[in-house]
Amino acid sequence: MLPENSSSNPIEALQADFEKQTGYHQKDSNFLFQSFKTSINWEQNKIISDDTVYVKVNVLDKVKLLSTDSRQISIHNMVWIKAIKAKDAWMYTLLTFIPENTKLGYTGTIISKSILSGEQWKAYFIEGELVKQASGLKASSTDRKCTYGYVNGEINVISCEPPRTGTDYPGQGGGPIDYETVDPMEHGGAGGSSGGDGAEGESTTNPDHEIIDALEGYPCAQAVLAKLPNLENKISTWLNSVFKNNANNSLTFRVSTNIKPEVDGFWNYNNPSGKAQTISLNGQMLSKASQEYIAATFFHEALHGYLHNEKVRLEEEGKGSQFGILYPGWSATDVLVENRYVIEHSTMATSLKDLADAIKSFNPSMSNADALALAKSGIVSNMTQAEIDLNLRHRNGNEGTKCN
């Protein structure tokens, strides 16, 4: 039987069970996929029986995955959660379809992931039949194989299969019957309401947004992030005013596996309005850097988000020219494919000192010179060698407060 609650709504009860078992929160748009944003559309569902339910997953970014012949296939309507009741407990599998041809039965890849255990695997089918090996893609393997795709036009790792020692093909894995059951190409998906995928990275549910911690697995970084909004400095005050408990703006801190080793992190405003911003961090850096360096990185990237928010706000109010007056020395520029805010070393603007003061508020015992050196990293273009060396020692965990 479907779970029951006081509302007598089976989908609401299923949602409650899902959130209880997985710890999922609708504010975390990177819960299902680290590489791109999604939201679970509980209203768009298909109840097959008392023990089998499909629920639509809205893909909030523009995502195209690579087929076996390297064609780019949109997964706009191709992601679903399959809930199966077994032994009085629900299991949840995330299904991602990459269809190549469906005229004579499903031909293409299906990626399955157990949301509870994290185990994931993929299988390739030709006209509905499972193929053990085709075009270099194995349905089961002890090798670690990754699926790549384009997220908002940029190549990215979507998922990787961990080495498996269990069964070749777990019973809860997705198959052609799942694709036929939900019929994702029919009016954008099966059942429920007509709420489609979000556009340009914005959620259709408009949850209560805030500063979101999506740094699971990095407890020290989580502890550092938890302190930032409570510190007494101008940047923390800014962040609280724009993002904390704000129904219009969100700022998510997450770990990315697709960052170059020398890069600490990057900020993305996701859409021109910047309402749902993301800060992606280098997991290797978070694992070994000093707490002061991690805090400085958080402040650096968050400051980009704040400045972008201010620039958009002033432009919407017809006061775009005031940005340079309110934030002297800062200018928006494109660094490779990223929009950033930079400042020349010769223009020691007030905001750079505010950043140094914010870092020092995290560790009041830090010298003013060291705090300023950490503040300059990634912002000014001509640091001294001593400042570069100090940053490197903090980044490698050889100076400052250790995480472990």
Secondary structure, DSSP 8 states (H G I E B T S, - for coil): -----TT--HHHHHHHHHHHHH---TT-TTSS-SSS-EEEEEEEEEEEETTEEEEEEEE-S-EEEE-TTS-EEE-TT-EEEEEEEETTEEEEEEEEEEEEE-TTS-EEEEEEEETTT--EEEEEEETTEEESEETTEESS-SS--EEEEEETTEEEEEEE-----S-SS-TTS--HHHHHHH-TTSTTSSSS------STT--SS---B-EEEE-TT-HHHHHHHHHGGGS-SHHHHHHHHHTTTBSS-EEEEEEESSS-TT--EEEE--STT-SEEEEEEEHHHHHHS-HHHHHHHHHHHHHHHHHHHHHHHHHHTT-GGGHHHHSTTEEEEEETTEEEEEE-TT---HHHHHHHHHHHHHSTTS-HHHHHHHHHTTT-S---HHHHHHHHHHHTTSSS----
